[in-house]
Amino acid sequence: MSPLTSIPLIFLLSLLSTTTSAETLHLHNQLARSACQGTTYTDLCMATLLSFPDLTSKSFPQIISSAVNTTINEVTYSTSNCTTLRRTLRLLNPRAKMALDDCLELLDETFEELSAALGDLSRASSDKKVHHVQTLLSAAITNSYTCLDGFYNCNDTKVWSVVDGGLKHVHKLVSNSLAMVKKIRRRGAAEEGVFEEYGRVYGGFPGWMSRKDRRLLQAAVGNGTLKANLVVAKDGSGNFTTVGEAVAAAPNASSSRFVIYIKAGAYFENVEVNKTKTNIMFVGDGIGKTVIKASRNVVDGWTTFRSATVAVVGNSFLARDLTIENSAGPSKHQAVALRVGSDLSAFYRCSFIGYQDTLYVHSLRQFYRECDIYGTSQLDDVVDPAGWLEWSGNFALSTLYYREYMNRGPGSNTSARVTWPGFKVTTNATEVAQFTVGAFIQGAEWLNQTAVPYRAGLS
């Protein structure tokens, strides 16, 4: 073949290659646009998905997994930035240092939550449900907000400017992934979730729980069936005299219940059940008898996150028959008694005493039954006709989700309620049922094992 006759062939091959590339690009755009429909940050979602060269060969869960992977990389980058700032800026004020420490802890939790979500999405067969992935991603969003909240009034714009951009970017990426996960259920999954069920329930307990554990969880402390692993007593009659020492002595990553019995007395200390301390249970001698008490607060330089008398992060935490108190007083502003970021945790017959931000329900799935919460709010028999008050001007009025359903009493007249876009009076039982113990925190799958009574639905 002469050079002249080869030119048309080369041109034809080039034209075919160009056509194929254009078709592939068009398909990429179609897939990305479909996946990103309904996300809050659509442009960012499109840019993220279009950066995946093999987008057209991925299933929808695999697309979400790739998006979560991108977010994990950004979390690692933000962690590196915070670590560098903490190490190199010697003139940081104490509040900024504490806020950075909060961020490092929260970013570490976010990394683990995203990694766990990635594992659930990537396995072909899983005993987790889509609710679990949604829970993990929601917690990651909460973590980013909490990190930024720590810099409020810390007067360090340099640190703020570095941390703010990275954390907001992480928040947007997670938000987009969460919106896409919600769409999985609309693609043919069963109503209860896309993943397999946790298992059948036998005698009020999940099938994967051993018979021995079922007996132990139903038994009372002190009757010879359920024995405490450790005892805390002020008078020295137990294993330890402080709760913190007992928690430190508990095993890490325990797969079985570890019971710490806290005898009657006032324990003046701050207690942290960190992420490594799983399946811990606190058992006291009763409300007002076993009391854990401290007084950290924002006015004295603590962040709200770090002010908690008791902070629980380790998953599957249980507590019953005790009081947790922050005694800082109303003039000290935010002063948390209990902060909880423990998934599948439950509190039964407990009281939480404080003034502002007494109970900080931070993230993940939690359940409270027969608990008393004390704060500075005073509710008389007359509710203001408007019903609700702005937090700060127009902030969040269009994005909040507030509903009133079948309220009774003198203040239940809703004719003069606020007219915010996110507020509505509803009579739709189906809508409200989404927020019951059974649907919202999947109570039937884990509360049975705690022996804490509950009502799964509206009735």
Protein Blocks (a to p, Z undefined) as FASTA:
>chain_A
ZZklmmmmmmmmmmmmmmmmmmmmmmmmmmmmmmmgopablmlmmmmmmmpmklmmpcfk
lmmmmmmmmmmmmmmmmmmmmmmmmmmmmmbcfklmmmmmmmmmmmmmmmmmmmmmmmmm
mpmbdcbdfklmmmmmmmmmmmmmmmmmmmgonlpaklmmmmmmmmmmmmmmmmmmmmmm
mmmmmnopafkbjbdcfbdceehiafkbcfklmmmmmpcehilmaccfbdcdfklpambf
bfklmmmmpcehiabdcdddddeddddddddddfklghiacddebehkaccddfbdfkno
pafklmpmbacfbghiacehiadddfkbjklopadfbdcfbehiacehiadddfeopbac
fbacdddehiacddfbdcdfbdcfklpacfbljgoklmgccddehiacjklpcklgcfbf
kbccdfbfklmmmmgmklmnommlmmmmnopacdfblZZ
